[in-house]
C-alpha cells in the first residue's frame, strides 16, 4: 500500500473533487464547503484555500489553515484541516485538527492514519500539542483520537475535548 499525505494545490483535479462530493457538507462537525458545488467553483475554492494556508485574506475571526489530502495507492480517500493556532471559538468547537474519510473508504483504518499524519505535520509546524473536539455521538472519531495518544481534557453535553502531544515519533510519512 502506498500512502501519501499531500497539501491542497490549485492543480488538484477531478479525483479530489469527486471525493469532496462524497463527503457530506456538514457531518459530525466537519465542514466540507465543496460538497454540492459545481467543478468551476471548486477550482476557485482551491485558490482561496491555498491563500488561506499562506495567511492571505484570512477572514476576521478565522486563522490560517492548511488542507491536506490522504492518498492511498494513488486515490484520494480522506481530507484533513490543520489550523496553525486556536481562537476562543476554535477552543470551543473545531480545535487544531479536523478530518474526514470518504464514506466508501471508511472502516479501513484510514482515519487513524490520517490523524497520525496531521499530528506529525503539526509537530513540523512547531505545535507542541493539538486540540481535537469531537461530538459525543461520534465514537469512531473519539476512538481514533485516543488511539493516537489523545487524552480527554473534558466532556460536556456536546463534545469531547481531546489533546494529543505532537511527538516526533507519531508520523512516519512525509507530506508532499
C-alpha positions as CSV (number, residue, x, y, z in Angstrom):
1,X,0.0,0.0,0.0
2,X,1.4,3.4,-1.0
3,X,0.4,6.2,1.4
4,X,0.8,10.0,0.6
5,X,-0.3,13.0,2.6
6,X,-0.4,15.9,0.2
7,X,-1.2,19.6,0.7
8,X,-4.0,21.1,-1.2
9,X,-2.9,22.6,-4.5
10,X,-4.6,24.8,-7.1
11,X,-3.7,22.0,-9.5
12,X,-6.0,19.4,-7.8
13,X,-8.4,17.9,-10.2
14,X,-11.5,15.8,-10.6
15,X,-10.4,12.9,-8.3
16,X,-10.2,15.2,-5.3
17,X,-13.4,17.0,-6.4
18,X,-15.2,13.7,-6.6
19,X,-14.1,12.7,-3.1
20,X,-15.3,16.0,-1.7
21,X,-18.7,15.4,-3.3
22,X,-18.9,12.1,-1.5
23,X,-18.1,13.6,1.9
24,X,-21.2,15.3,3.4
25,X,-21.3,19.1,3.7
26,X,-21.6,19.0,7.5
27,X,-21.0,15.7,9.2
28,X,-20.1,15.4,12.9
29,X,-18.9,19.0,12.9
30,X,-16.6,18.6,9.8
31,X,-17.5,21.4,7.4
32,X,-17.0,20.4,3.7
33,X,-17.6,23.6,1.8
34,X,-17.2,21.9,-1.6
35,X,-20.0,19.4,-1.4
36,X,-22.7,20.3,-3.9
37,X,-20.6,23.0,-5.7
38,X,-20.0,22.9,-9.4
39,X,-16.5,21.9,-10.5
40,X,-15.7,25.5,-11.6
41,X,-16.5,26.8,-8.0
42,X,-14.3,24.0,-6.6
43,X,-11.4,25.4,-8.6
44,X,-12.0,28.9,-7.2
45,X,-12.2,27.4,-3.7
46,X,-8.8,25.7,-4.2
47,X,-7.3,29.1,-4.9
48,X,-8.9,30.7,-1.8
49,X,-7.9,27.8,0.4
50,X,-4.3,27.9,-0.8
51,X,-4.2,31.6,0.0
52,X,-5.7,30.9,3.5
53,X,-2.9,28.4,4.2
54,X,-0.4,31.1,3.5
55,X,-2.2,33.6,5.7
56,X,-3.6,35.6,2.8
57,X,-7.1,37.1,3.1
58,X,-7.9,35.3,6.3
59,X,-11.5,36.4,7.3
60,X,-11.9,38.1,10.7
61,X,-12.2,35.5,13.5
62,X,-10.5,32.7,11.5
63,X,-6.9,31.5,11.5
64,X,-4.7,30.2,8.7
65,X,-5.4,26.6,8.0
66,X,-3.8,24.1,5.6
67,X,-5.9,21.4,3.9
68,X,-4.4,18.0,3.1
69,X,-5.5,15.0,1.1
70,X,-4.8,11.4,2.1
71,X,-4.0,9.3,-1.0
72,X,-3.8,5.5,-0.8
73,X,-2.5,3.8,-3.9
74,X,-3.0,6.9,-5.9
75,X,-6.6,7.6,-5.0
76,X,-7.8,10.3,-2.5
77,X,-9.5,8.7,0.5
78,X,-9.6,11.5,3.0
79,X,-9.1,15.1,3.8
80,X,-7.8,17.0,6.8
81,X,-7.5,20.5,8.1
82,X,-4.7,21.8,10.3
83,X,-5.0,25.2,11.9
84,X,-1.9,27.0,13.0
85,X,-3.3,28.3,16.2
86,X,-6.5,28.4,18.3
87,X,-9.0,31.2,18.9
88,X,-11.5,31.1,21.7
89,X,-14.1,29.9,19.2
90,X,-11.8,27.1,18.0
91,X,-11.2,26.1,21.6
92,X,-14.9,25.5,22.0
93,X,-15.5,23.8,18.6
94,X,-13.1,22.9,15.9
95,X,-9.7,22.6,17.6
96,X,-6.5,22.5,15.6
97,X,-7.4,19.4,13.5
98,X,-10.4,18.3,11.5
99,X,-10.6,15.3,9.2
100,X,-13.0,13.2,7.2
101,X,-12.7,9.9,5.3
102,X,-14.9,9.5,2.2
103,X,-17.8,7.2,3.1
104,X,-16.8,4.5,0.5
105,X,-13.4,4.1,2.3
106,X,-14.4,4.1,5.9
107,X,-13.7,1.2,8.3
108,X,-10.3,0.6,6.8
109,X,-8.1,2.4,9.4
110,X,-7.6,5.5,7.2
111,X,-8.9,7.9,9.8
112,X,-6.4,6.8,12.4
113,X,-3.6,7.1,9.8
114,X,-4.7,10.5,8.5
115,X,-4.9,11.9,12.1
116,X,-1.4,10.5,12.8
117,X,0.0,12.2,9.8
118,X,-1.8,15.5,10.6
119,X,-0.3,15.4,14.1
120,X,3.2,14.9,12.6
121,X,2.5,17.9,10.3
122,X,1.5,19.9,13.4
123,X,4.8,18.9,15.1
124,X,6.7,20.1,12.0
125,X,4.9,23.5,12.3
126,X,6.1,23.8,15.9
127,X,2.8,23.0,17.6
128,X,3.5,21.1,20.8
129,X,0.0,19.6,21.2
130,X,-3.2,19.7,19.2
131,X,-6.8,20.0,20.3
132,X,-9.4,17.8,18.7
133,X,-13.0,18.5,19.5
134,X,-15.3,15.5,18.8
135,X,-19.1,15.4,19.1
136,X,-20.1,12.9,21.8
137,X,-22.0,10.7,19.4
138,X,-19.0,10.3,17.1
139,X,-17.5,7.3,18.9
140,X,-15.3,6.2,15.9
141,X,-13.5,9.6,15.9
142,X,-13.2,9.6,19.7
143,X,-11.5,6.2,19.4
144,X,-9.3,7.5,16.6
145,X,-8.1,10.4,18.7
146,X,-7.4,8.2,21.7
147,X,-5.6,5.6,19.6
148,X,-3.2,8.4,18.5
149,X,-2.2,9.2,22.1
150,X,-5.1,11.6,22.9
151,X,-6.0,12.5,26.4
152,X,-9.6,13.6,27.2
153,X,-9.4,17.0,28.9
154,X,-13.2,17.3,29.4
155,X,-16.5,16.2,28.1
156,X,-19.6,18.5,28.0
157,X,-23.1,18.0,26.8
158,X,-22.0,18.3,23.1
159,X,-18.4,17.2,22.7
160,X,-15.2,15.6,23.9
161,X,-12.1,17.8,24.1
162,X,-9.0,15.7,23.4
163,X,-5.4,16.9,23.4
164,X,-2.7,15.0,21.6
165,X,1.0,15.7,22.1
166,X,2.8,16.2,18.8
167,X,5.5,13.6,19.4
168,X,8.2,13.3,16.7
169,X,7.6,9.5,16.6
170,X,3.9,9.8,15.6
171,X,4.3,10.3,11.9
172,X,6.4,8.1,9.6
173,X,5.2,9.6,6.3
174,X,6.0,13.0,4.8
175,X,3.6,15.4,3.3
176,X,4.2,16.5,-0.3
